[in-house]
Structure formats: structure tokens, C-alpha cells
Amino acid sequence: MINNQEILLNTVEDALAAWNRKDAKAFSEYFVEDAEFTDVVGQLMSTRTEIERLHHQPFSTVLKNAQLETKEIRVKKIRSDVASVDVKWETTGHTKPDGTPLPPRYGLLHLVVIEDPATPSQSNQWRIAVAHNVDYTATYGSQDAREVAK
């Protein structure tokens, strides 16, 4: 039998798999309707619809060939229906807008994940309520960021 924490982790891993497929619609479905997402450049998205819309452009340009590899996932349950999740990541395959390849990037995706109140009949239906994505690469440089991300 799959326990509640496994379902939570599956939700996070499935969302990241949608990111790797560059499927903005599927990626956004892992968020509650009024979710907030702050990306690595500080752009705030305030609904599931905005999360989908504002991922289309980078998924078809600078992130088109990027792949995100999870280095570590840490879960801290706040309550039985709320958890804080930290995902240390490495990405490869990024480009500048002109198509020039970029070196690997390293960062942290912090999530607040909740049992979705919109689906009370489905127990253990986890969704992301808040996401903040931080890229260490610009701060530390590529080599140092790799050490911080370990």
C-alpha cells in the first residue's frame, strides 16, 4: 500500500517529469488553482493558468532542450495536510536566447504542498500551493554552485 508521503513525493516527481517533457499544461495541473510560483528570474505567477501560460515561452526557447535532474528531495510535514518540500536540482541543456549553450545550472525549488481542498472526495490528492525556484549558478558561478547544491 502506498502511504501519504509516497503520494506526496510522486506528485512532486510527476510535476518535474512534466517539466522535463516541456508540457506546460501537464506541469500546471500539479498546482492548486490559486497557486503562486516565483521563477528563477523573480517572475511571479499567481494562478494555475498563469503558471501554464508563462512556461510555454521558455519551454519552446531557452529551456527547450533543458533537463532537470533531482539531486535531493527533503520533506518536512507541517501538518497532516501541509508539507514543505525542498528539491535540490541540476539542469543541463539551457541556452541563451540566441541559442548559445550555457553550462549546467544548480538550484533549489522550494514548494508548499497541500492536500487539495478542491478534491475532498479523493484522499491524498496533493497539489503545489506555493513554489519558489532559486538558481545558485549566477550567485556562485557554475563550479561553486555545484558544491552548494550537493
Steps between C-alpha positions, in 0.01 A plus 500: 500500500628846412512737797417869507865614478562277198201658326636846583842408357338349192317830443826696515686251279216491246493882483875504432457232233243726328757783518757273331247418224441877456128442547383829654138381526589178683752684720239756607249228592715411803420843650187614686286748307626806694862386527794738498825426319809721505749394234880533499485854360247618760194492275186435709217289361182514709270232357521158340409665168790748529739220594405318182504811279834633625676163459409464130756755377809373689401138430514576127817712508774517767378190687404300190781245548549546874466204733454527875662236717392474862801479731309483829144537626435591862147496643398667825139432598346813653161338562343184369376695195791747448866437423807703415705336225852599394625366167870546428544489124748509216400592147685456174415597143413868558576760238513876479221658292738501200546121534847510658534203739533569872683290760305290752296689758437412863226612734221439746128475435308560823138383498208521739288196418148449632228240479283669240184632667332511158493119492381398850353174370846388386717452806873557458459722193804725546552824307761775508373823658822706497826460308819705518781403263854623571796461264833499689707513181491877454589559864785251536611426146460158346767307696418649841125458442555128446655481850215698660242278330645177641 
